[in-house]
Amino acid sequence: ANEPTNAAPADKPTGKKIVVGFAQIGAESGWRDAETASIKETFENDSNFELKFSDAQQKQENQIKAIRSFIAQKVDAIGLAPVVESGWETVLKEAKDAGIPVFLLDRSITAGHEDLYTSFIGSDFVLEGQNAAKWMLEELGADAKVNIVQLEGTVGASAANDRKKGFEEAIAGHAGYKIVYSQTGDFTRAKGKEVMEAYLKKDKNIQVVYAHNDDMALGAVQAIEEAGLKPGTDIKIIGVDGIKGAFEAISQGKMNVTIECNPLLGPQLKQAILDYKEGKELPRWIKSEEDVYFGQKAIDALPNRKY
Ligand code: AHR
């Protein structure tokens, strides 16, 4: 039961399909849809694999049920995009005891439980938050007076916690930069719009919206337009993800910058599973390489965006 997590059990059968169970969060954003498509394309187009895919509709309890069902079906590997960071110990211990490797995809779990999964494949969300702040400080000037609305992702999600942390730490030394309001928009366009609408009714003295994903940023763009202001000009809009819709909004001058976050993780997950089966040592964190897009660079990149 307490085998080291990075070594493939030697007695796994060969020559038959590798069965992978994937516990997805849901379909809250364009980014999430792109991740789901990448996983399905990768495993469904390879006859060596069989994919069992579960959509938890944003509920951790559904993800836990899916993992238990994968364990009961004796899958060869489990992929998990954890909706929130905490509360995974029991079920991941069950997978470990069953000798099934778990790969965390895109979001991580609370630190200190690294023995419960094989590898984490995904982005550095703290760095994304820092990059958002860096763009803002360079664009508006380190000494400017700036009121910021922060649209946070799902409460308890590593993507929300870390993007907030990276951003807030990066502006901490700049007294003129104030987060006047910070509220969850649950990573959806509809809630991003709703939160922004409500805030604009109270106060329009905002210079920046920092949204933890592009969908919420695009929701805020709509709310700002409906309030009679110009997003991108009157209020600078920062998003994270790099979805096509954000590139289009930047081209139209309605959004200013998107911090890329790669959802096309299917091929990396497949490679990690194959490496694991060959008994190779896997990195604890397989990190995505990402860029920051604004201005002409975003306009030039738009035709080639894959998601
Ligand atoms: O975990 C990654 C985040 O989850 C993406 O930024 C967001 O769009 C998604 O829902």
Residues whose N, C-alpha, C, O or C-beta is under 5 A from the ligand:
A	BS01	AHR	E28 S29 W31 R32 D106 R107 A159 F187 H212 N213 V240 D241
